Amino acid sequence: MQNMEQIYETYFETVYKYLFCLTHNNDISEELTQETFYRAVQKIHTFKGNCKISVWLCQIAKNLWYDELRKKKKFQDEEDLTDLPADYSTEEEAINNQSKVELYRKIQKLDEQTREVIYMRITGELSFKEIGDILGKTENWARVTFYRGKQKIKEGDENERGKRL
């Protein structure tokens, strides 16, 4: 097994990108990445080796993010977590942000694994190989899942247009 310094150097970027996909926030992602490796150091003796170390680290990261969300829920309503700041500088920026919100709403309607793949791909800019590694699947599985998710979003758009006509 590699020592923790090697593990940190090898997987820091992967864990950070994964967390950024979940949080959409640099500061929170950096903080949770550090906490992930701190926890990994504490729990390295529990790593059994039945999965890739990157999968194990991302699972720790995901659990830390969920803990963070639970803490935030105590202090604010769930709606407050999804609100966007209203400090738009131009009308074009506001329209662009509205489109992003609509896209994320559509992504939220997908199943959890498809959502994760899409978030990792579009916000974390991870390769399909990296996504497959993180989720313990193949690169091809990640490609197919991403493609099917895109198709479901497009089908939803077409259904919306049909309802308006």
Secondary structure, DSSP 8 states (H G I E B T S, - for coil): ---HHHHHHHHHHHHHHHHHHHH--HHHHHHHHHHHHHHHHHHGGG--SSS-HHHHHHHHHHHHHHHHHHHHHHHS-HHHHH------SSHHHHHHHHHHHHHHHHHHTS-HHHHHHHHHHHTS---HHHHHHHHTS-HHHHHHHHHHHHHHHHHHHHHHHHHH-
